[in-house]
Amino acid sequence: MTTAPAQFEKAPGWAEAAGECPLRAVVLITTRNRVADLRKAVQSAVSQSARPEVLVIDDGSSDGTAEIIQKEFPGVKVHKSPTSFGYIVQRNRGANLSKADILFSIDDDAAFSSPFVVEQTLKEFSNPRIGAVAIPFVDVNQSPEVKQAAPDAKQIYATYSYIGTAHAIRRQLFVELGGYREHLIHQGEEEDYCLRMLNEGFITRCGNSDPVHHFESPKRSLVRMDYYGSRNKILFTWENVPFPYVAGHLAVTSFKTVVYTLKPGRFLTRLRAVLAGYAVAFFGDAMRQPVSPEIYLLSRELKARKAVPLGEIEQKLSVKQSAGLKNEIYV
């Protein structure tokens, strides 16, 4: 098995034997014109036993969101943008506004199901290979299925990515890897970040905590999600997939994305999005920074298997320190 690099040899920041976790947490909630949904999310965050910092970033709301939350939750930090920059930009901004060790992010139409989710999840950063935790969650309005949960709690399971409404990440690692790629605008930024993180030797762990409850807002724009979800699949492939795999991956992704649904309206939206993705890739600000072929194949394995014991793949993880990561994030 590959020997971990020097910075991995230090304790990851919690005293397992004593059952204590000195890691500091921040819960980041980005929002725009959903103050009714947001109240539930904020209340669940301020009620956490771990007493995290709670940070709300108002992405240019016009419904008085910032003022209402500041009045009703005076202990919550609220930052309001005069105009909308989008959730990806605001989540990057939030990571730089806090000094916490672990950044939790939930959508404004979600809530922690118990007061212990943050406390439980902090203890899951028990190995310095863990860069993110995919917190279990339930799409309450769809089904009772718990997603992102580990098969069992007896060992650490790596997974492909996390869902934006239910995850925790090492904040300093996120900052040093450049955060989310802001030209993605909306949709797919988590998959992109998790692959780049994996390329530096860090995994996304399947969680074991109480779930996040996601109450999908009726204000969500399916057209927007269709468009950026499809566009960004092309950009993800162009920017991350190495030779000789990129051509085949692009072809398959393009075909599957366009024919995912044959309903005329959605078909045309997706077709326009795929063409827009190619335009940004070839003529815009997208840059090819592919991961190694070995990590690409590992990511495909993780996606196919959904949950893989860390012990099975640790020898495949990088030991390089090219990201210039600071040792203090592990102590």
N, C-alpha and C positions, 0 to 999 in steps of 0.2 A: 504494500500500500504506500502511496505517496506520502512523504513526510510533510506535515504542514509547515508553512513558512514561519519565520520568527514571530510575527505579530499575532499568529494564531495560537501561540503557546501560552499566552496570558489568559487569565480568567476573563470570561466574556462580560462580567459586570454584575453578577449576582451570586449570593452565597447559598448554593443549593443545599448544603448540609444543614444550614440554619433555617432554610425555608424563607429567606429574606431576599428582597430584590431592590437594590438601591438605584436601579435605572429610573431616570425621570421620564415622564410621559407627557405628551401634548396630544390633545384630540383636535384635529383640524376639520372644520366643516365649511365648505364653500357653498354659497347660495346666491340665488337671484330670483326675487319676486315670488318666494314661496314661504312667507313668514308663518303661515298656519302649520305647514309641515315642519318647519324649522324648530318651532317651540318644543316639539316632542324629542327631536334629536338633541337639542341643547340640554333639556331636562335630564335625559338619560346619561349625558356626558358629565354633568356636574354632580350626579348622584353616584359616580364611581368610587368604590372603596379605596382605590389607589390615589385619589385626589390629583388627577392630572390637571395640567394647565388646559384651559379650553379656549380655542381661538376660532372665531367666526370671521370669514372674509366675505364681505358683501360685494358681489361682482356687479356694481352699478345698479342696484335695485331702485325701483321707483315707487315701491309700496311702503316705504318707511321702515324697512327691515332693520337697519342698523340701529335706529333710534328705539324701536320697540324692544329689541333684544337687550340693548344696553340698559333700558329702564327695568325690564323684568328680571334680568340676570346680571346684576351689577358687578359680579366677580368675573364675568366672562370678558375676554379681550375681543373687541370688535374693530375690524379695519374695513373701511368702505372705500371702494374705488369710484371716482367720479363717473367713469364710463366702464362698459363691459369689456374685459380682455379675454374672457373664457376661463373655464375651470382649470385647464392645464397650466396656464400662466399663473393663476391664483394659487394653485397648489404648490408650484415652485416657490412663489413668493412666501407662502406660509411656512415652508421649510426653512427659509432664511430669516423669518421673523422670530422663530423660537430657538432656544438653546437646549431643548430637551434631548435626551438620548434616543428615545423611540417616538416616532410620529405615527399616531393612529389617524386614519381618515375614514369618515363615513359620509354618505350623501345626506343632503338635508331632508330627504324623505325616508330616512332610516333611523333606527334607535337600538341601543344596547338592550338586550333582553333581560339582563340582570345587572346588579351593581358590581359584579365581579369580573366582567369580561376583560377590562384593562389589566387588572391584577393578574388574572390567569394567563393572559397573553404575554405579559412582560417576562414571566418565568419560562416561556417557551423560547426565549433567546438564550438558551442554555448551552449553545455551542457556537463558537465564533464563526463557523461556516454559514450560519443562518443570517441572511441579510434582510429577509422579510418573512412575515407570517401571514398566510391566507386564513383569515378568521372565518370559522363556520358562519353561515348565514342562511336565512329562510326568506324566499320571496313570498311574503305572507298572502298576497292577493292571487297567487298562482297555485301554490301547493304547499303541503307541510314538509316537503323534502328539505333536509339539512345538507347544504352544499359546502364544499371545501374542507370538510371534516376529515381528520386522519382516520385510517382504518382501525387503528387502536392507539392507545397512549403509551404503549410499552417501548416504542422506539421512535426515532425521528424519521419522518417521511418527507421527501422532496417532491414538489409538484411543479408544473410548468409555469404557472402564473397565478395572479390573484385578481379578484374582482374589486373594482375601485371603491365600492361601497363598504367593503369589509376587509381591511388589511392593516398591518402595522409594519413599519420599516425602520431600519437604522438611519436616523436623520442625517448624521454626518456623512455616512456612506453615500446616501442619496445625493447630497450636495456635491460631494467630490466626484461623483460620476456624471455630474451635469444635470441631474434631475430629469424631468420629462422633456422630450423634444417638443418645443412649443409650436413648431409648424404643423404638428399633428392636429392641433386645435381642439379636437373632440373625438373620443373613441380610440381604443387600441393602445393608449400610451402605457398601460400597465404591462402588456405583453412585451412591448419594446424594451421597457426598463428591465424587466426580469431577465430577458435574454442577455442584455448588456451586463447585468449584475452576475449572471452565471458565467459569463466569459471571464470575469475577474476572480472567480473561485467562490462565489457566494450563492446559496440556494434560497428558494422560496419554500418555507416549511408549511405543510398541512397543519391546521390548528386543531386544538382540543378543547377550547374554551366554550362557555355558553355562547349561543349564536347571536349575531346581529339580526334584527328583524328589519326587512326592507319592504316598505309600503310604497310600491311604485306609484309615483305621482301621475295623475291624469294630465298634467301640464307638460309631460315629456313629449318632445317632437320626434315621432318615428321617422319622418322624412329626413330630419337632421341626422339621426342615428344611422339610418340607411346610407346616407351620402358619405358621411365621414368614416363610418365603419368600413365601407367598401374602398373608398379612396386610400385609407390608411393601411389596408392589407397590402396594397401595391407598394406603398412607401416602406412598410416594414420589410418586405421581401427585398426590395432594391437596396436598402441601407444596411441590412444585417446578414443576408444569406451569402455565404462565400461561393466562389467557383470551386468545383464545376456544377454546383447545385442550383445556382440562382436562375438560370434560364428555365429549367424544368419547373421550379417552384413558381416562377412568375406565370408560366403558361397555365398550370393547374389552378393557381389562385385566381387568375383572371376569369377562367371558364366557370369555376364553381361559384365565384362571387356574383357574376352576372346572371346565372341560371338558378340561383338559390330560390328565387320565387319568379314565376312566370306571370304574375299579375302585372298588367301593362304599366300602371303607375310606378310600382316598385322596380320593375325591370328597367324602365327608362332612367330612373334615379340612379340605380346601381351602374348602369352602363355609362352614364355621364360621370359618375364618381371614379370608375376605373380609368376612363380616359383622362380625367383630371389628375389622378395619381401618377400616370405615366408622364403627364406634362410637367408636374412638379419634380419628378425624378430626373427627367432629362434636361429640363430648362429652368427649374426653380432652385430652391436653396437646400434640397436634399443632397446629402453627401454619402457616398458609399464608405462605410466603416464596418466591414463584415467581421463577424466573429470567426473563430478558428473552425475548420471543418469538423474537428472532434467535438467541439461544444455544440455546433449546429446539430450533429447527429444525436448528441446527448439530449438536446432540447426536444427533438422529435420523439425520442424514447419516452421522455417525461410526459409529453403531450398524449402519446398513445396509451401509456400505462396509468396516467393520472396521479398515482402515488407510488413512489419508489423508495425503499429504505435507503437512508444516507450511506450506510455501510456498503451498499452495492455499487455506489457510483463515486465515492469519495476519491478513489485513485484516479478518476478521470478529470477531477477539478484542477484548475490552474493553481500554481503556486507563485505566479509572477506578482510583482508589486507595481505594475505599470501605472496604476491609477493614482499613485502617490498618496495612498491612504495613511491617515495619521494613527499611530499606535494608540493614542489615548482613547479612541472610540471603543477599544476592547477592554479597557481597564476599569 
